[in-house]
Amino acid sequence: MSAKIEAIRQIARRLLSEGKVDMVIGFRRGTLPMMNEPCFIRKAEEADRLVWDSHCGINLANYVTDRKERVAVVAKGCDSRNLVNHIIENKIKREKLVVIGVCCDGMLDKRLIASRSREEAGAEVDAVEDANGQVTVKAGALIWQAPREELLQDNCKRCRHRNPVLCDELVGEPVAEKTEDDYEDVKRIEAMSSDDKWAHFEEMLSTCIRCYACRNACPLCYCPTCFVDESRPQWVGKSQDPIDIRTFHFLRAYHCAGRCTDCGSCERACPVGIPVRQFTRKLNKDCEELYGWQAGLSLDQRPALDTYSPNDPNDFIR
Amino acid sequence: MKVIHIHKTEWQGGLDKARSGYGLYGPVRQGQDDPVFRPLGPGEFPEMSFKNTKMSPKELVHPQSEPLFRYTLDPQAPDHDILKEVQKDASPKALLAVRPCDADAFLLVRRNFDTPVYKDPYWVTAYESFTKIGLACNQACSATAFCTSAGSGPFSDAGVDVLLVDTGDAYLAKVITEKGGQFLGACGFSAPAADGEARIASLREKAEATIASFVHTDKLREQATIELYDAPFWEDVSFACINCGTCTYSCPTCWCFDIQDETRGKQGVRMRNWDSCMYPLFTLHGSGHNPRGTKLHRVRQRFMHKLKYYVDKYQDGIQCVGCGRCIRLCPVNIDIRNVCNMMNGYTACACAAS
């Protein structure tokens, strides 16, 4: 891990001292275990602030949206796919962007580690070490261990694009990629009856506090005014009414259709642990089945839902 | 001050006796997660062994969504187009096992809702209906708790009517107010504790020693407001923020709200909802202008309000009790301790120029 940190710092130092970019966006060490804070540096001598480890799950593409400076950004596989999205959707200019791609081993699931620590040690996590495929967690008086593959975020366990799909600088050695996602989680919900699905989503959203952290952590959500924040006219109520809560979650997911890279930032950011990826993954699965489309893999192809061909095989659109 | 001895075997029986006179509210655990406050049904008892609740009990007094008036737009109805006040429940309630920081927070919030000039009837009615039974923390709830340097503490009895101290097989109940004494009376708890005050003092000292995290607040008042406002660190502080508002919703001392009318069919309700300085609609003017139009403005507002404007206005410390929830729940690890220390230690001069 520390080799990656050193490489990121060297690249950042070089890009800034050579005047290639105005700022570098990366992570700095957090104040809590399993947390790093997105940050920027503007001077080469600040490069030593940058870190990299298994707790960089927030998607940094979210921090380059509409930036006017020349920006270098540290990007794991999913972040790089969102940068591709951003370029296609004109949220950043390719020539103003330097992608410091990091070959990613997957991010650790902080919620899972915290809850296992509670179960096994009845304590908060004090420290997490991740070396040689093994994670060692210190919680109170107890130390417990598990293979890192077990403790990865769900999206990282399923990820097929850990290596950056777009980069100008590469950190680390490319890792072997999975070739398939079985979408077993989505299929399980698809198999439910309508009533069971309704009950399932009702229960799932019952703890939502409408903070919109899922939306705000997502690089896809950059509307100048989100529909839930529109006040003239106001589309959605502001209370804890379950209808408004559902409306928000369903519409948010649909706005991400054909664009979502399953980076997991939304779930990671949710303060109450709602598995919101269940919505976006259903749409990812549909896009893949209907159009053979995965978002953010190429600068040369228009996204599934923003293209039209006279030869479209479907009747409804002709 | 009177200290009552309650053997733990008597605790639930006592609460059962109190049920006829009080609605009971307390922490309830759901799965592995931290407990949440809710009304206790018959046969339900408060969780007494927990660090702190996930969210603070502020929502019991200041609900996230609270109906104030109802109305009908049906022209056939005799009372159409008339706002009718929603009756508030003023019946006596007991808030059991509230942690000292969260009880203390009610006093901070009270400064906004219950002043000599303005009394918010909804907040005041709810607040006064509660008898608050505090539960002292024998040890720090988390490495992020900094209550002792935020004007509160693990044994603080500010804002509670009774403070319970867990001694293993019993609770020492320190009676702070008459209201608290009445609740203990309703429970039938009356055995005086031998050496109560001394034992509490010694446990308090041990508990305070476990608080490992601190903020510095001594220079906040003398800082010049404009210089802090213009300090160069806000871009750095706010950069990671996603403006989700989790910090403000989880904060026991954040009190901002917004009023909305919602109509469905011909029936409507005027309600007030929690607002958050993190949101783009917060302080949005009718003209479309928002003086806090960017993330930097919003983040700065949150910290300046808690750590400067409040400090200056009320001259009684910061608008924070050090519970640490905002630090633990922030998705991007923005840490109020760092920001507080930065504001406290700030010297305008070369830094501003660089």
Interface residues (C-beta under 8 A of the other chain):
Chain A: G30 T31 L32 M35 N36 E37 P38 C39 F40 I58 N62 Y63 S115 R118 E119 E124 D126 I209 C211 Y212 A213 N216 A217 T225 D229 S231 G237 K238 S239 Q240 D241 R268 A269 C270 P271 V272 G273
Chain B: Q32 D33 K54 Q64 S65 S142 A143 T144 D236 F239 A240 I242 N243 C244 G245 T246 Y249 S250 D258 Q260 E262 M271 N273 S276 Y279 P280 L281 L284 I327 R328 L329 P331 V332 N333 I334 D335 R337 N338
